[in-house]
Amino acid sequence: MSHLLSFTDHLQRSATGKHWRDDDSDDGSDERQSRWTRYFPLCILLVLMVAPHPSLLLVLVNHYLRTLHEPITFLVHLCVSYTLTFLSFASLIICVVRDPGPVCLDNPAQDDGQISARDEIGLREALMGPPDEPDDGEITPLKWCRKCWAPKPERTHHCSLCGRCVLKMDHHCPWLGGKCVGHRTYPSFFHFITCVTLFSAHVAYLAGTAFWWSFNNPTSIFDEVTPLHELFLLCAGVIFGLVVGSFMIYHIYLISTNQTTLESLSPFLLLRFIPPLPSSLRLSDPPMEHELSYTQRRLVRNAHRAVKPYDLGWQENWAQVFGWRKSGGWVPRVLYGGASPGDGRNFPRNPRVHDMLQKLANALEIADKEA
């Protein structure tokens, strides 16, 4: 009975945004250290973003104004460079400041000493386990987090580093101050890496053309230091363009197929959607990865390449991330990425996924009998 009361108290704390602590102290040295050290990668990121600008200004002034005497070209490059810089910082601030996706309870109780009916249902599900067959007849993943002891909506994952669940969690990013990228920050994250990639490509082009001109006209350059800055910007632009650009291309693929990074890299997440298996099998329901044989694991990996539970076509997939309904909704998308539409809890399914998962379940059953 004491466990039930403590669980109820924890559920109330989850609804009001409070969390348990392992001890009664208000603050500890280890916690203070973790609070500060998680911002070190973010500080490094800020330094890397600001570092090229002194050299960039020097190249723009010395090459385009003092050497080539092209003020219009100078202004164009200046506007493009600092527009992309402003957009990068805007989306970065959103990623750091905004909560990636809080998992809070709907319809909280009016009285702090009471629990709503929805919470009581969640409590009963947590103690008795999930139902054998959902009421709506659809294949749904588990809906309760055993670590947070709180409801776990669809596509929600528990981050062990943050110690919490995140709606439509994509990944944990140490470069964002040790925060996760989730439903409410993913558009800004993609906006950020896109702007950084475009800025790197623009700087590489700007510095590369300037360095090539200086190489072919060594007697006409303004000073001997400018080509060194041009070479530095060229190398930095190429390196960051390739590194960050590869992530941008990967996330273009993820958005086009309606996947998160976790869903793309974790094929065994499909087991959460597997239809109920016969009780005669030696597998749990749903099956656990460690219970599968080598043949069954290979079947799941092969199915993961074709089964995309939330893929509705690339247009609808992009609309789920960057879509808007109000007029002028494109403005925040351009400025900082905006926010994904919807509540981050319910997502339409691929209409063909049920048949594909049923085939996978049948294949797992046959492989289990042959083992």
Buried (B, 14 or more C-beta within 10 A) or exposed (E): EEEEEEBBEBBBBBBEEEEEEEEEEEEEEEEEEEEEEBBEBBEEBBEEBEEBEEBBBBBBBBBBBEBBEEEEBBEEBBEBBBBBBEBBBBBBEBBBEBBBBBBEBEEBBEEEEEBBEBBEEBBEBBEEEBEEEEEEEEBBBBBBBEEBBBBBBBBBBBBEEBEBBBBBBBBBBBBBBBBBBBBBBBBBBBBBBBBBBBBBBBBBBBBBEBBEBBEEEEEEBBEEEBBBBBBBBBEBBBEBBEEBBEBBEEBBEBBBBBBBBBBBEBBBBBBBBBBEBEEEBEBEBBBEEEEBBEBBBEBBEEBBEEBBBBBBEEEEBBBBBBBBEEEEEEEBBEBBBBBBBBEBBEBEBBEEBBEBBEEBBEBBBEBBEEE
